[in-house]
Each structure stands twice: as structure tokens, then as C-alpha cells.
Amino acid sequence: MGGEGRAGTAPRVGATTVGATALALAYVPMPRSWIWMQVAIVIFVVAGMVIAITKLA
């Protein structure tokens, strides 16, 4: 009656690998062009919303 059969005592297979992979992917450096492209997209979407609202009003 060791600790092998009780719940919560066995190591989860792959848990460390999945966590380490997710952590590594969270800190991947992005190219500056990608960041500026996202900023430009947000600006154009907001501008389009403002233009649509003013034309409808």
C-alpha cells in the first residue's frame, strides 16, 4: 500500500512538456513590421467605424 495507487501521486505524463512549450511560445519575439501592421489594422478599422457612424447619423 505504497503511494503509487493513490490519486494525485503519479506524475502527469507530458504536463511539463506542454507547459514549457506554451511558455516558450508566449515569449517569441515578434518582428517590428508585424507589430506595426497590427497597429495599422486597428487604426483603419476604428477609422472605418467612425466614418460609418457619421454617415449613418
C-alpha positions in Angstrom: 0.0 0.0 0.0 2.6 2.5 -1.1 1.7 5.8 -2.6 1.7 4.6 -6.2 -2.1 3.9 -6.5 -3.5 7.0 -4.8 -4.9 9.8 -6.8 -2.6 12.8 -7.2 0.6 11.0 -6.5 1.5 9.8 -10.0 3.3 12.3 -12.2 1.3 13.5 -15.2 3.0 12.4 -18.4 3.7 15.4 -20.7 2.5 18.1 -18.3 5.9 19.7 -18.1 6.5 19.5 -21.8 3.1 21.1 -22.7 3.6 23.8 -20.1 7.2 24.5 -21.2 6.1 24.7 -24.8 3.2 27.1 -24.1 5.6 29.3 -22.0 8.2 29.3 -24.8 5.6 30.2 -27.4 4.3 33.1 -25.2 7.7 34.8 -25.3 8.5 34.5 -29.0 9.8 37.9 -30.1 7.7 39.4 -32.9 9.1 41.3 -35.8 8.6 45.1 -35.7 6.8 45.0 -39.1 4.2 42.6 -37.7 3.5 44.8 -34.7 3.2 47.9 -36.8 0.9 46.1 -39.2 -1.4 45.2 -36.3 -1.4 48.8 -35.2 -2.3 50.0 -38.7 -5.1 47.5 -39.0 -6.6 48.7 -35.7 -6.3 52.3 -36.8 -8.0 51.6 -40.1 -10.8 49.6 -38.5 -11.5 52.3 -36.0 -11.4 55.0 -38.7 -13.9 52.9 -40.8 -16.2 52.6 -37.8 -16.1 56.4 -37.2 -16.8 57.1 -40.9 -19.7 54.6 -41.0 -21.2 56.0 -37.8 -21.0 59.6 -39.1 -22.5 58.7 -42.5 -25.4 56.8 -40.8 -26.1 59.7 -38.4 
